[in-house]
């Protein structure tokens, strides 16, 4: 699954010459925690975050008047505080690459660029969750079967062939490492799976759970 399939395409961004007060207003109105910074050609050049904006806000300095604070926030530019060398990802990379970068670096989103460094989207934790839901076929009507598998070569092919022999279509299939070994989760495009389940058991497969999802 490629990034461009799941990224948020309508990106809210700011320019380096925007004032800090304007950037903070945009961030507040859009309820984002960070904003990509782009130049006049829409090239990604940095990132401004809620934390950076809070750090530059001198509101706790009681020696300054409200007028002086507003003046400073108006005169300070995004280019003065933005972070450069930010984590980013290409639109043709895989969604799991984005998930790994975000997890390892404890960040909530990644700007998405094309081959020319143009900002084309952003991928967030919510986008990752949506992709995970799609991979598992959570919203797809049918029967969800979870079974215990091993590392035997050709096992998934055998399971798939058994299902095909019952003229049932596989909508989604996932293979996970667990504390007890491998768990295969299969989403089937059918509500009539009793005969299939019986054959899987006869073949030695341990069924962990079966659920109907409408």
N, CA and C of each residue as an Amber inpcrd file, in Angstrom:
protein
   642
   0.8480000  -1.1910000   0.0000000   0.0000000   0.0000000   0.0000000
   0.8900000   1.2500000   0.0000000   0.7170000   2.0810000  -1.0170000
   1.5740000   3.2600000  -1.1580000   1.0350000   4.4470000  -0.3450000
   1.9580000   5.3230000   0.0330000   1.6130000   6.4890000   0.8330000
   0.5120000   7.3220000   0.1750000   0.6160000   7.5230000  -1.1530000
  -0.3350000   8.4040000  -1.8170000  -1.7570000   7.8810000  -1.7540000
  -1.9230000   6.5750000  -1.4670000  -3.2640000   6.0020000  -1.3680000
  -3.9540000   6.4040000  -0.0620000  -3.1780000   6.6740000   0.9760000
  -3.7540000   6.9120000   2.3000000  -3.4430000   8.2760000   2.8990000
  -2.5760000   9.0410000   2.2700000  -2.1900000  10.3320000   2.8480000
  -3.3450000  11.3370000   2.7770000  -3.2800000  12.3290000   3.6390000
  -4.1980000  13.4610000   3.5780000  -3.6480000  14.4410000   2.5460000
  -4.4510000  14.7260000   1.5280000  -3.9360000  15.5040000   0.3970000
  -4.1180000  17.0110000   0.5610000  -5.1430000  17.4250000   1.2650000
  -5.3740000  18.8630000   1.4560000  -4.5400000  19.3450000   2.6430000
  -3.2910000  19.6720000   2.3590000  -2.3490000  20.0120000   3.4250000
  -2.4310000  21.4940000   3.7850000  -2.5010000  21.7620000   5.0770000
  -2.4210000  23.1350000   5.5590000  -0.9500000  23.4330000   5.8190000
  -0.4150000  24.4400000   5.1590000   0.9960000  24.7840000   5.3060000
   1.1530000  26.2810000   5.5200000   2.3590000  26.6930000   5.8550000
   2.6530000  28.1150000   6.0520000   3.9040000  28.4770000   5.2640000
   4.0770000  29.7660000   5.0280000   5.2540000  30.2810000   4.3350000
   6.2760000  30.7870000   5.3660000   7.5460000  30.8130000   5.0150000
   8.5790000  31.2250000   5.9750000   8.4630000  32.6890000   6.4190000
   7.8140000  33.5040000   5.5740000   7.6950000  34.9150000   5.9500000
   6.4350000  35.2070000   6.7500000   5.6430000  34.1850000   7.0500000
   4.4740000  34.3860000   7.9140000   4.9560000  34.7700000   9.3060000
   4.1870000  35.5800000   9.9850000   4.5090000  35.9140000  11.3660000
   4.1570000  34.7370000  12.2670000   4.8000000  34.6960000  13.4290000
   4.5050000  33.6430000  14.4000000   3.0490000  33.7100000  14.8360000
   2.5390000  34.9100000  14.9970000   1.1420000  35.0600000  15.4170000
   0.1850000  34.4950000  14.3640000   0.4930000  34.7080000  13.0750000
  -0.3490000  34.1760000  12.0120000  -0.2630000  32.6500000  11.9740000
   0.9350000  32.1090000  12.1310000   1.1130000  30.6570000  12.1470000
   0.3610000  30.0300000  13.3140000   0.4390000  30.6900000  14.4640000
  -0.2580000  30.1810000  15.6430000  -1.7720000  30.2160000  15.4310000
  -2.2570000  31.2590000  14.7690000  -3.6840000  31.3650000  14.4840000
  -4.1400000  30.2310000  13.5530000  -3.3440000  29.9700000  12.5170000
  -3.6780000  28.8880000  11.5760000  -3.6640000  27.5380000  12.2830000
  -2.6440000  27.3310000  13.1140000  -2.5320000  26.0710000  13.8410000
  -3.7190000  25.8690000  14.7700000  -4.1370000  26.9420000  15.4360000
  -5.2650000  26.8590000  16.3590000  -6.5720000  26.5960000  15.6200000
  -6.7880000  27.3100000  14.5220000  -8.0380000  27.1770000  13.7730000
  -8.1800000  25.8020000  13.1200000  -7.0640000  25.2340000  12.6750000
  -7.1140000  23.9310000  12.0020000  -6.9520000  22.7670000  12.9750000
  -6.6290000  23.0830000  14.2250000  -6.4640000  22.0740000  15.2760000
  -5.3580000  21.0690000  14.9510000  -4.2950000  21.5660000  14.3000000
  -3.1340000  20.7340000  14.0220000  -2.0930000  20.9510000  15.1120000
  -1.1550000  20.0330000  15.2120000  -0.0710000  20.1770000  16.1790000
   1.2160000  20.6430000  15.5080000   1.2520000  20.5700000  14.1700000
   2.4120000  21.0480000  13.4330000   2.0090000  21.3980000  12.0060000
   2.7930000  22.2740000  11.3880000   2.4990000  22.7520000  10.0410000
   3.7570000  22.6980000   9.1790000   3.6930000  22.1050000   7.9920000
   4.8340000  22.1490000   7.0780000   5.0780000  23.5840000   6.6120000
   6.3270000  23.9050000   6.3770000   6.6940000  25.2200000   5.8550000
   7.1750000  25.0320000   4.4200000   6.5860000  25.7800000   3.4980000
   6.9520000  25.6670000   2.0810000   7.3500000  27.0350000   1.5380000
   8.2010000  27.0080000   0.4990000   8.5760000  28.2650000  -0.1370000
   7.5480000  28.6480000  -1.1910000   7.8480000  29.6650000  -1.9810000
   6.8870000  30.1630000  -2.9680000   6.6020000  29.1580000  -4.0810000
   7.4560000  28.1370000  -4.2010000   7.2600000  27.0910000  -5.2180000
   6.6960000  25.7990000  -4.6410000   6.2080000  25.8760000  -3.4140000
   5.6200000  24.7300000  -2.7080000   6.6530000  23.6460000  -2.3840000
   7.9270000  24.0380000  -2.2850000   8.9710000  23.1030000  -1.8820000
   9.0180000  23.0550000  -0.3540000   9.0990000  21.8630000   0.2000000
   9.1690000  21.7050000   1.6490000  10.5300000  22.1730000   2.1570000
  10.5180000  23.1060000   3.0990000  11.7720000  23.6290000   3.6290000
  11.8760000  23.5150000   5.1500000  10.7810000  23.1630000   5.7950000
  10.8500000  23.0650000   7.2470000   9.5260000  22.6960000   7.8700000
   9.4880000  22.8310000   9.1920000   8.2940000  22.4650000   9.9560000
   8.2040000  23.3830000  11.1670000   6.9930000  23.8360000  11.4480000
   6.7630000  24.6140000  12.6530000   5.7450000  23.8530000  13.4970000
   6.0440000  23.7080000  14.7800000   5.2030000  22.9020000  15.6560000
   4.5720000  23.7550000  16.7530000   3.5840000  23.1600000  17.3800000
   2.9140000  23.8230000  18.4960000   3.9150000  24.1260000  19.6090000
   4.8510000  23.1960000  19.8350000   5.8560000  23.3820000  20.8760000
   6.7800000  24.5520000  20.5550000   7.2040000  24.6540000  19.2900000
   8.0810000  25.7600000  18.8910000   7.3810000  27.1010000  19.0570000
   6.1080000  27.1390000  18.6890000   5.3540000  28.3790000  18.8180000
   5.1630000  28.7630000  20.2780000   4.9670000  27.7690000  21.1320000
   4.7910000  28.0400000  22.5560000   6.0860000  28.5640000  23.1720000
   7.2120000  28.0220000  22.7120000   8.5110000  28.4320000  23.2660000
   8.8590000  29.8740000  22.9240000   8.4050000  30.3420000  21.7670000
   8.7310000  31.7040000  21.3540000   7.7500000  32.7250000  21.9170000
   6.6530000  32.2410000  22.4750000   5.6340000  33.1320000  23.0310000
   6.0990000  33.6610000  24.3920000   6.3410000  34.9530000  24.5240000
   6.8640000  35.5020000  25.7750000   5.7700000  35.9110000  26.7640000
   4.6120000  35.2920000  26.6670000   3.4740000  35.7250000  27.4750000
   3.7230000  35.5950000  28.9760000   4.6500000  34.6850000  29.3540000
   4.9290000  34.5190000  30.7800000   5.9080000  35.5690000  31.3050000
   6.4660000  36.3420000  30.4200000   7.4080000  37.3950000  30.8530000
   6.5990000  38.6080000  31.2830000   6.3720000  38.7370000  32.5470000
   5.4840000  39.7640000  33.0790000   6.0140000  41.1850000  32.8690000
   7.3030000  41.3230000  32.5610000   7.8520000  42.6650000  32.3640000
   7.4030000  43.2710000  31.0320000   6.8460000  42.4340000  30.1290000
   6.3870000  42.9310000  28.8400000   4.8870000  43.2010000  28.8760000
   4.5030000  44.2640000  28.2290000   3.0790000  44.5720000  28.1400000
   2.4430000  43.7240000  27.0490000   1.1190000  43.6780000  27.0290000
   0.3960000  42.9420000  26.0020000   0.7470000  43.4900000  24.6210000
   0.8990000  44.8040000  24.5320000   1.2540000  45.4430000  23.2660000
   2.6210000  44.9650000  22.7930000   3.5820000  44.8930000  23.7400000
   4.9310000  44.4690000  23.3850000   4.9670000  42.9980000  22.9660000
   4.1760000  42.1900000  23.6490000   4.1040000  40.7630000  23.3010000
   3.5570000  40.5870000  21.8910000   2.4550000  41.2670000  21.6080000
   1.8450000  41.1800000  20.2770000   2.7860000  41.6840000  19.1990000
   3.5270000  42.7190000  19.5310000   4.4880000  43.2740000  18.5660000
   5.5790000  42.2460000  18.2420000   6.1010000  41.5940000  19.2870000
   7.1510000  40.5920000  19.0870000   6.6470000  39.4080000  18.2580000
   5.4290000  38.9620000  18.5560000   4.8700000  37.8190000  17.8300000
   4.5800000  38.1710000  16.3740000   4.2880000  39.4270000  16.1230000
   4.0190000  39.8740000  14.7590000   5.3130000  40.0190000  13.9670000
   6.3560000  40.4700000  14.6270000   7.6280000  40.6950000  13.9520000
   8.4690000  39.4260000  13.7890000   8.2660000  38.4530000  14.6750000
   9.0200000  37.2070000  14.5660000   8.4370000  36.3640000  13.4400000
   9.2700000  35.8970000  12.5380000   8.8250000  35.1420000  11.3730000
   8.9460000  33.6340000  11.6040000   8.1860000  32.9000000  10.8460000
   8.2510000  31.4420000  10.8920000   9.6700000  30.9550000  10.5830000
  10.3330000  31.6280000   9.6400000  11.7030000  31.2440000   9.2670000
  12.6720000  31.3620000  10.4360000  12.3400000  32.2020000  11.4260000
  13.2110000  32.3910000  12.5810000  13.1510000  31.2120000  13.5520000
  12.0570000  30.4840000  13.5510000  11.8840000  29.4350000  14.5530000
  11.6770000  28.0430000  13.9600000  11.4290000  27.9530000  12.6540000
  11.0700000  26.6550000  12.0700000  12.2160000  25.6530000  12.1890000
  11.8520000  24.4000000  12.2270000  12.8290000  23.3200000  12.2690000
  13.1180000  22.8590000  10.8460000  14.3780000  22.7510000  10.5020000
  14.7670000  22.2600000   9.1770000  15.2980000  20.8310000   9.3150000
  15.5480000  20.1780000   8.1940000  16.0110000  18.7990000   8.2520000
  14.9780000  17.8790000   8.8590000  13.7040000  18.1140000   8.5420000
  12.6080000  17.3730000   9.1560000  12.4570000  15.9880000   8.5250000
  11.8220000  15.0980000   9.2750000  11.4750000  13.7950000   8.7340000
  10.3880000  13.9820000   7.6830000  10.5340000  13.3000000   6.5720000
   9.5630000  13.3700000   5.4940000   9.5600000  12.0470000   4.7590000
   8.6040000  11.8690000   3.8690000   8.5150000  10.6150000   3.1350000
   7.9780000  10.8690000   1.7380000   8.4190000  10.0490000   0.7810000
   7.9850000  10.1990000  -0.6000000   6.6260000   9.5520000  -0.7970000
   5.8190000  10.1300000  -1.6580000   4.4790000   9.6150000  -1.9040000
   4.4720000   8.1900000  -2.4640000   5.5950000   7.7620000  -3.0700000
   5.6830000   6.4210000  -3.6410000   6.2680000   5.3960000  -2.6740000
   6.5650000   5.8230000  -1.4460000   7.0090000   4.8760000  -0.4270000
   5.8040000   4.1190000   0.1290000   6.0770000   3.1040000   0.9300000
   5.0210000   2.2640000   1.4740000   4.5020000   2.8050000   2.8080000
   3.2390000   2.5170000   3.0940000   2.6110000   3.0170000   4.3180000
   3.3170000   2.4620000   5.5530000   3.8500000   1.2220000   5.4580000
   4.5540000   0.6580000   6.6040000   5.8710000   1.3890000   6.8670000
   6.4760000   1.9690000   5.8160000   7.6880000   2.7720000   6.0120000
   7.3730000   3.9970000   6.8620000   6.2340000   4.6180000   6.5720000
   5.8100000   5.7880000   7.3440000   5.5400000   5.4090000   8.7880000
   4.8570000   4.2870000   8.9920000   4.5430000   3.8320000  10.3520000
   5.8170000   3.5890000  11.1530000   6.8240000   2.9950000  10.5210000
   8.0830000   2.6980000  11.1990000   8.8310000   3.9790000  11.5720000
   8.8930000   4.9410000  10.6440000   9.5710000   6.2150000  10.9210000
   8.8830000   6.9430000  12.0750000   7.5560000   6.9690000  12.0430000
   6.7970000   7.6700000  13.0810000   6.9670000   7.0080000  14.4430000
   6.9670000   5.6780000  14.4650000   7.1290000   4.9550000  15.7330000
   8.5300000   5.1460000  16.3010000   9.5440000   4.9520000  15.4620000
  10.9230000   5.0130000  15.9520000  11.3260000   6.4090000  16.4030000
  10.7000000   7.4320000  15.8170000  11.0700000   8.8080000  16.1480000
  10.0110000   9.5300000  16.9750000   8.9660000   8.7800000  17.3520000
   7.9180000   9.3020000  18.2340000   7.3170000  10.6010000  17.7040000
   6.9170000  10.5680000  16.4420000   6.2940000  11.7380000  15.8350000
   4.8990000  11.3610000  15.3420000   4.0250000  12.3540000  15.2860000
   2.6280000  12.0910000  14.9750000   2.2520000  12.2040000  13.5160000
   3.1440000  12.7570000  12.6980000   2.8190000  12.9030000  11.2800000
   4.0970000  13.1000000  10.4700000   3.9610000  12.9090000   9.1610000
   5.0860000  13.0900000   8.2450000   4.6380000  13.8730000   7.0230000
   5.3350000  14.9500000   6.6510000   5.0490000  15.6020000   5.3700000
   5.3680000  14.6280000   4.2330000   4.5400000  14.6630000   3.1990000
   4.7380000  13.7860000   2.0480000   5.1600000  14.6350000   0.8530000
   6.2170000  14.2190000   0.1790000   6.7410000  14.9790000  -0.9600000
   6.7640000  14.1080000  -2.2150000   6.9130000  14.7690000  -3.3710000
   7.1470000  14.0300000  -4.6120000   8.6440000  14.0220000  -4.8900000
   9.0310000  13.5580000  -6.0590000  10.4590000  13.4450000  -6.3870000
  11.1570000  14.7970000  -6.5070000  10.3780000  15.8740000  -6.6300000
  10.9530000  17.2200000  -6.7560000  10.9010000  18.0010000  -5.4440000
  10.6030000  17.2910000  -4.3520000  10.4940000  17.8960000  -3.0240000
   9.2900000  18.8360000  -2.8850000   8.3000000  18.6950000  -3.7550000
   7.0540000  19.4380000  -3.6130000   6.1970000  18.7930000  -2.5300000
   5.5950000  19.6150000  -1.7000000   4.6940000  19.0960000  -0.6720000
   3.3890000  18.6600000  -1.3290000   3.0490000  17.3790000  -1.2070000
   1.8400000  16.8640000  -1.8610000   0.8390000  16.2970000  -0.8640000
   1.2370000  16.1700000   0.3910000   0.3150000  15.6160000   1.3760000
   0.9550000  15.5050000   2.7340000   0.2320000  14.8830000   3.6230000
   0.7560000  14.5970000   4.9610000   0.1470000  13.2840000   5.4190000
   0.9340000  12.4630000   6.0900000   0.4270000  11.2050000   6.6260000
   0.4910000  11.2840000   8.1460000  -0.6270000  10.9820000   8.7890000
  -0.7550000  11.1130000  10.2330000  -1.0160000   9.7510000  10.8760000
  -1.0290000   9.7380000  12.2060000  -1.3650000   8.5030000  12.9180000
  -2.7460000   8.0060000  12.5200000  -3.6740000   8.9340000  12.3180000
  -5.0230000   8.5450000  11.9190000  -4.9990000   7.8400000  10.5610000
  -4.1850000   8.3430000   9.6390000  -4.0510000   7.7010000   8.3250000
  -3.4830000   6.2830000   8.4700000  -2.5360000   6.1080000   9.3930000
  -1.9540000   4.7880000   9.6430000  -3.0140000   3.8420000  10.1970000
  -3.8360000   4.3580000  11.1320000  -4.9090000   3.5350000  11.6980000
  -5.8910000   3.1040000  10.6150000  -6.2280000   4.0400000   9.7230000
  -7.1560000   3.7220000   8.6370000  -6.5870000   2.6380000   7.7300000
  -5.2830000   2.7200000   7.4520000  -4.6420000   1.7150000   6.6080000
  -4.6710000   0.3480000   7.2970000  -4.4190000   0.3370000   8.6040000
  -4.4470000  -0.9070000   9.3630000  -5.8370000  -1.5350000   9.3210000
  -6.8580000  -0.7070000   9.4480000  -8.2430000  -1.1830000   9.3810000
  -8.5330000  -1.8000000   8.0190000  -8.0250000  -1.1570000   6.9670000
  -8.2300000  -1.6860000   5.6120000  -7.4970000  -3.0050000   5.4060000
  -6.2780000  -3.0940000   5.9350000  -5.4770000  -4.3100000   5.7830000
  -6.1820000  -5.5050000   6.4250000  -6.8010000  -5.2710000   7.5770000
  -7.5010000  -6.3420000   8.2800000  -8.9180000  -6.5580000   7.7560000
  -9.3830000  -5.6630000   6.8730000 -10.7320000  -5.8180000   6.3380000
 -11.8160000  -5.6580000   7.3800000 -11.5770000  -4.7870000   8.3490000
 -12.5000000  -4.6230000   9.4680000 -13.9090000  -4.2430000   9.0050000
 -13.9970000  -3.3870000   8.0060000 -15.3010000  -2.9000000   7.5580000
 -15.9150000  -3.7380000   6.4380000 -15.2250000  -4.7810000   6.0310000
 -15.7120000  -5.6200000   4.9360000 -16.6670000  -6.6740000   5.4900000
 -17.9050000  -6.7510000   4.9870000 -18.8460000  -7.7770000   5.4660000
 -18.3320000  -9.1780000   5.1370000 -18.5670000 -10.1050000   6.0350000
 -18.1430000 -11.4760000   5.8000000 -17.7910000 -12.1770000   7.0940000
 -17.0050000 -13.2480000   6.9860000 -16.6000000 -14.0400000   8.1500000
 -15.1130000 -13.8520000   8.4150000 -14.7930000 -13.5730000   9.6620000
 -13.3960000 -13.4170000  10.0770000 -12.9660000 -14.6890000  10.7920000
 -11.9470000 -15.3220000  10.2740000 -11.4170000 -16.5390000  10.8830000
  -9.9640000 -16.3090000  11.2880000  -9.6880000 -16.6040000  12.5320000
  -8.3170000 -16.5240000  13.0400000  -7.8520000 -17.9370000  13.3500000
  -6.6910000 -18.3020000  12.8460000  -6.1890000 -19.6470000  13.1190000
  -4.7030000 -19.6340000  13.4320000  -4.2810000 -20.6690000  14.1340000
  -2.8800000 -20.7930000  14.5130000  -2.1220000 -21.4580000  13.3750000
  -0.9970000 -20.8740000  13.0080000  -0.2040000 -21.4020000  11.9010000
   1.2300000 -21.6270000  12.3720000   2.0260000 -22.1500000  11.4860000
   3.4360000 -22.4080000  11.8100000   4.3170000 -21.7140000  10.7790000
   5.5890000 -22.0360000  10.8020000   6.5220000 -21.4500000   9.8460000
   6.7280000 -22.3780000   8.6430000   5.8900000 -23.3980000   8.5190000
   6.0540000 -24.3750000   7.4420000   5.9150000 -23.7220000   6.0740000
   6.8550000 -24.0220000   5.2000000   6.8320000 -23.4700000   3.8470000
   5.5780000 -23.9650000   3.1120000   4.8630000 -23.0300000   2.4830000
   3.6930000 -23.3910000   1.6980000   2.4000000 -23.4780000   2.4850000
   2.4550000 -23.1590000   3.7830000   1.2540000 -23.2990000   4.6130000
   0.1520000 -22.3320000   4.2060000   0.5180000 -21.0920000   3.9450000
  -0.4930000 -20.1220000   3.5180000  -1.1100000 -20.5290000   2.1800000
  -0.2820000 -21.0900000   1.2990000  -0.7920000 -21.5520000   0.0070000
  -1.7860000 -22.6910000   0.2130000  -1.4850000 -23.5750000   1.1620000
  -2.3850000 -24.6900000   1.4470000  -3.7110000 -24.1950000   2.0070000
  -3.6450000 -23.2570000   2.9280000  -4.8680000 -22.6920000   3.5180000
  -5.7100000 -22.0210000   2.4320000  -5.0390000 -21.2620000   1.5810000
  -5.7520000 -20.5710000   0.4960000  -6.4090000 -21.5740000  -0.4540000
  -5.7290000 -22.6690000  -0.7380000  -6.2830000 -23.6740000  -1.6410000
  -7.5080000 -24.3650000  -1.0290000  -7.4650000 -24.6330000   0.2610000
  -8.6210000 -25.2260000   0.9480000  -9.8200000 -24.2990000   0.8390000
  -9.5770000 -23.0120000   1.0350000 -10.6630000 -22.0270000   0.9420000
 -11.2050000 -21.9670000  -0.4800000 -10.3050000 -21.9860000  -1.4600000
 -10.7150000 -21.9410000  -2.8680000 -11.5370000 -23.1760000  -3.2360000
 -11.1890000 -24.3190000  -2.6740000 -11.9290000 -25.5530000  -2.9530000
 -13.3800000 -25.4680000  -2.4900000 -13.6540000 -24.5830000  -1.5470000
 -15.0180000 -24.3740000  -1.0550000 -15.6940000 -23.2160000  -1.7820000
 -15.0390000 -22.7490000  -2.8400000 -15.5950000 -21.6740000  -3.6690000
 -15.8990000 -20.4120000  -2.8620000 -14.9800000 -20.1010000  -1.9560000
 -15.1200000 -18.8940000  -1.1250000 -13.9650000 -17.9540000  -1.4530000
 -14.2770000 -16.6880000  -1.5860000 -13.2690000 -15.6920000  -1.9380000
 -12.6390000 -15.0870000  -0.6830000 -11.3250000 -14.9410000  -0.7130000
 -10.6070000 -14.2730000   0.3780000 -10.5810000 -12.7710000   0.1030000
 -11.1090000 -11.9910000   1.0350000 -11.0990000 -10.5290000   0.8920000
  -9.8290000  -9.9160000   1.4740000  -9.3930000 -10.4260000   2.6200000
  -8.1730000  -9.9420000   3.2710000  -7.5090000 -11.0910000   3.9990000
  -6.1850000 -11.0760000   4.0460000  -5.4490000 -12.0760000   4.8110000
  -4.2020000 -11.4290000   5.4130000  -3.9640000 -11.7170000   6.6990000
  -2.8260000 -11.1330000   7.4060000  -2.1520000 -12.2190000   8.2330000
  -0.8530000 -12.0860000   8.4100000  -0.0650000 -13.0760000   9.1300000
   0.7630000 -12.3560000  10.1880000   0.5370000 -12.6870000  11.4690000
   1.1880000 -11.9720000  12.5560000   1.9850000 -12.9070000  13.4520000
   3.0850000 -12.3960000  13.9810000   3.8460000 -13.1130000  15.0050000
   3.2060000 -12.8340000  16.3600000   2.9810000 -13.8830000  17.1530000
   2.3770000 -13.7440000  18.4770000   3.2210000 -14.4840000  19.5020000
   2.7750000 -14.4490000  20.7500000   3.5000000 -15.1340000  21.8230000
   3.4520000 -16.6470000  21.6630000   2.4460000 -17.1480000  20.9310000
   2.3080000 -18.5950000  20.7460000   2.7500000 -19.0630000  19.3630000
   3.2900000 -18.1780000  18.5510000   3.7210000 -18.5370000  17.2100000
   3.1360000 -17.6010000  16.1720000   2.5630000 -18.1630000  15.0890000
   1.9790000 -17.3590000  14.0230000   0.4660000 -17.3980000  14.0900000
  -0.1680000 -16.2530000  13.8710000  -1.6150000 -16.1700000  13.7760000
  -1.9790000 -15.6410000  12.3940000  -2.8250000 -16.3780000  11.7070000
  -3.3080000 -15.9620000  10.3990000  -4.7520000 -15.4990000  10.5580000
  -5.0170000 -14.2760000  10.1150000  -6.3730000 -13.7210000  10.1610000
  -6.8700000 -13.5900000   8.7340000  -7.9990000 -14.2330000   8.4590000
  -8.5530000 -14.2710000   7.1070000  -9.9600000 -13.6920000   7.1210000
 -10.2220000 -12.7760000   6.2090000 -11.5730000 -12.2300000   6.0340000
 -12.1510000 -12.8370000   4.7670000 -13.2660000 -13.5470000   4.9090000
 -13.8790000 -14.2790000   3.8090000 -15.1550000 -13.6070000   3.3290000
 -15.3580000 -13.6720000   2.0350000 -16.5460000 -13.0640000   1.4250000
 -17.7110000 -14.0660000   1.4470000 -18.0200000 -14.5390000   2.6560000
 -19.1040000 -15.5140000   2.8080000 -19.5130000 -15.5870000   4.2730000
 -20.7870000 -15.9050000   4.4940000 -21.2770000 -16.1230000   5.8530000
 -21.4760000 -17.6210000   6.1250000 -21.3060000 -18.4300000   5.0950000
 -21.4890000 -19.8820000   5.2060000 -20.1180000 -20.5600000   5.1770000
 -19.5640000 -20.8020000   6.3470000 -18.1810000 -21.3100000   6.4130000
 -18.0400000 -22.5670000   7.2680000 -19.1410000 -23.1780000   7.6660000
 -19.0680000 -24.3410000   8.5610000 -18.2580000 -25.4850000   7.9450000
 -18.5410000 -25.8150000   6.6920000 -17.8200000 -26.9180000   6.0350000
 -16.3390000 -26.5990000   5.9020000 -16.0380000 -25.3430000   5.5750000
 -14.6390000 -24.9250000   5.4550000 -13.9160000 -25.0600000   6.7800000
 -14.5280000 -24.5790000   7.8370000 -13.9180000 -24.6450000   9.1620000
 -13.6680000 -26.0920000   9.5720000 -14.6290000 -26.9510000   9.2880000
 -14.4670000 -28.3690000   9.6260000 -13.2790000 -28.9760000   8.8820000
 -13.1180000 -28.6300000   7.6040000 -12.0000000 -29.1740000   6.8480000
 -10.6700000 -28.6400000   7.3520000 -10.6230000 -27.3480000   7.6940000
  -9.3930000 -26.7820000   8.2460000  -8.9880000 -27.5150000   9.5250000
  -9.9690000 -27.8210000  10.3450000  -9.6810000 -28.5440000  11.5870000
  -9.1880000 -29.9630000  11.2930000  -9.8050000 -30.6130000  10.3080000
  -9.3760000 -31.9640000   9.9290000  -7.9400000 -31.9590000   9.4070000
  -7.5460000 -30.8540000   8.7780000  -6.1800000 -30.7280000   8.2600000
  -5.1760000 -30.3940000   9.3600000  -5.6790000 -30.2110000  10.5730000
  -4.7840000 -29.9710000  11.6990000  -4.6300000 -28.5190000  12.1100000
  -5.4050000 -27.6280000  11.5020000  -5.2960000 -26.2130000  11.8550000
  -6.1640000 -25.8990000  13.0740000  -5.5680000 -25.2170000  14.0370000
  -6.2820000 -24.8200000  15.2420000  -6.9960000 -23.4810000  15.0080000
  -8.3200000 -23.5010000  15.0790000  -9.1030000 -22.2820000  14.8900000
  -9.1340000 -21.5110000  16.2040000  -8.6760000 -20.2840000  16.1740000
  -8.6230000 -19.4620000  17.3850000  -9.9180000 -18.7030000  17.6200000
 -10.5190000 -18.2090000  16.5380000 -11.7810000 -17.4860000  16.6770000
 -12.4880000 -17.4080000  15.3330000 -13.8160000 -17.3030000  15.4140000
 -14.6470000 -17.1070000  14.2220000 -15.6830000 -16.0400000  14.5600000
 -15.8040000 -15.0560000  13.7070000 -16.8070000 -14.0150000  13.9530000
 -17.4190000 -13.5590000  12.6350000 -18.7040000 -13.2160000  12.7110000
 -19.4430000 -12.7010000  11.5620000 -19.4630000 -11.1890000  11.6470000
 -19.1050000 -10.5310000  10.5570000 -19.0960000  -9.0590000  10.5310000
 -19.9700000  -8.5930000   9.3710000 -21.0700000  -7.9170000   9.7220000
 -22.0070000  -7.4350000   8.7260000 -21.6300000  -6.0420000   8.2220000
